[in-house]
Amino acid sequence: MQMNPVIKRLLCLVFLFSIPFVHAQNQGALTCSSDEVPAVVITYEHFVTRLIDEQPDRKGRQVVIATADASYFEETGGMLTMQARQRGEITYTPYRKQRWETSDAEYTYLSVGNIARVRMHPVTEKNLTPYKLLSDKGPVRTIADYQCNWSEEDMAGVLTTQRCEAVFYGWTIPLYTRKIAQGRDILFSEATDISQRCVKKESVYVPEDKPWKFSE
């Protein structure tokens, strides 16, 4: 007896939508060398921020490395400085922004201006789970083959923020972020690749050679 075409189509759709979640959940445990740690590496090939006009004030790419001990964020690209704007120039200055989050502090470094800040926060427990959803409630979308919790916030019709987040080794990480003001994007970032692999321990260490200053 042949299956009803409608039922067959529905089953196919269920199967297709379940592939990303199964892929993410069923990846085997990583076996790393003594100088490495298991990690989730997330790549965002393009991001852009804008101020009041159509010219981006920052553009480039982002990478996030999440491990059980720390979360490392790196943003590299070009920055349109205020001086260039005032002169009416469209000249981008190369920059690198880095952020390390550990169990008790967040370290942020910006190469332009050599700015290094440390902000303490309550101690968080170590988490060995590579990936899970932020919540089992609410809408879910798939970004780069991983499911994430979707949220949308509207601030009095002035600013709309769309975000899709998941949890990697206990760190809540947005896989998709879009902010819209007056009908135009003022921030856009979307993960294009997510992989679980071993990384060198030193790649997520907080460097000691930065002029760290504590801030509130």
N, C-alpha and C positions, 0 to 999 in steps of 0.2 A: 504494500500500500504506500503510495507516494505521500510525502509530507505536504501540508497546505503551504502554498508559496508565501503567504503572508507570515506564517509562523516561522518558516525557514529564513526569511529575510530578517525577522526580529532576532532570531538566534545568532545570525551572522553579525548583526550590529552589537549584540551583547558581547560576543567573542572579541570583536575588534576593539571595543572600548576597554576591555579588561586586560589587554596585552601590556600596556605601559605599567599598570599597577603590579601585575605578576612579575614582569621583568625586574622592577625595582625591588620587590620583596624577596625574590628567590635568588639573588646573586649570592654566591657562596662566600664564606668567610675568607678574608685575605691572609696570606702568609707572608709576612714582611721580614726583612733582615734586621739585625740588631740595631742598625743606625737608621731604621725607617719606622714609620707608624702607618696604620691603616687610615685612609682619608677619603673624603668625598670632595672632588674637584669640580667646581661649577664655573663655566665660562660664559661671559656675556660679550658677544662680539661687538655690539654697538650700544652706546648709551649717549644721551644728549640732554643738556639742560639749556633753558632759554630764560632770559630776563624779560624785558618789555618789548623786544622787537623780534624779528624773524631770524636774526643771527644768533646761533648757539654761543653761549658764553663758555661752555665746556663740551667736549666731545671726545670719544675714545672707546676703550674697552675695559672690562672689569673681569677679575678672577677672584673666586672665593675658595679657600681650602679649609674644610672643617675636619677636625680630629677630636678625639675624646678629651684632649687637654687644652686645646685652643682653637680659635677660629681666626683665620687670616684673610683680610680683604685687601685687594690691590686695584687701583684705578690708574690707568696711564692714558695720556692723550694730550690734547692741546687746550690751553686756557686763554680766553680773550681778556686781557687785563683791563682794569679801569682806565689806566693811562692810555692804552690803545683806543679805547672807546672815546675818550675825551678828544683825542686827536683825529677821530673819524677813521681810524685804520682798522683793517680786518687782518690783524697779525696775531697768530696764536703762539703762545709761549709753552714749550713742552713742560709737562709737570707729571709728578707721581704722588699719588695719595695712598697711604698705607694705614691699615688699622688691624691691631691685634687685640683679641678679647680673650682673657684668661678667666680663671675661676673667681678672681677677686678684683680685676681692673680692666679698663679699656685704654689702649694706647693708640694715639692717632698722630701720624706724621705727614706733613705736606712739604714737598721739596721746594716749592716756591715760597721763599721767606724763611726756610729752614725752621718750620714751626712744629714743635713736638709737645703734645699734651697728654696727661695721664688723668683719668677719672676713675676713682675707686667705686665699687658697687658691692652689694652684699654677696658673700661667698655662695657660689653655685656648686652643686654636686656633679661629680664626673659621670658622664653618660656614655655607655658603650654601644648604644643602638645606632647603626649607621643612618637609618632613615625611618621616618614615620610622619603621618599627617599631624597637623597642629591640633585638629579636632575631628571627631567623627560625626559632627553635625555641620549643617550649612552646605552651601554649594561648593563643588570641587571641580577643578579644571586640570588639564594636563599640559605641562610645559616641559619640553625637552625629554619626553618619555617618563616624566615623574608627575604624580598627582600632587596637587597643592590646594590649600583652602583659599577660596576666592572671597574677597570682601570689597565693598565699594562704599565710600563715604562722601557725602556732599555737605559742604559747609556754606549754608545759606545761598546756594547758587553761585557762589564766587569761585570756589575751588572744589574740584572733584578728584578724589584719589582712588585709584584702582590698584589692588595688591593681591598677589597670590603667594602664599607662604607655606613652607614645609619645615620640618625639624630634622637636622642632620647632626648626629652625635650630641643632641641636647641643645644645639644652637638654632634659634628660629631665623630662617634665612628667606628673604623674598626672592622668588624666582621670576616674578613679573611685577614691575612698578610703573604706573603711569599717572601723572598729575596733569590735570587739564584746567586752565583758567581762561575765561573769556573765549572759549571755543578753540583754544590752541594748546598744544602740548608744551608744558614747561619742564617736564622731566619724563624720560622714557628709558626703560631698561628691561631687557628680557633675556633670560638664560637660553643659550642655544645648545649647550652640551653639558651633561652631568655624568661623571664617571666615578666609580669606586676603585681606588688604586693605592699603592704604597707610595709615600713621599718621604724625603729626607727629614729627619727630626728638626734639623737646623732651619728648614724652610719656614717653619712656623714659630721659631724662637723670637722673642722680643729683643731687638738689637740694643746693645748697651752704649753704642757710640752716638746716640741722639741726645740733644739738649732737653731732656725731659723736664717738664714743669707740671706740677699738680694743679688741677682746676676743679671747680665745683661741678 
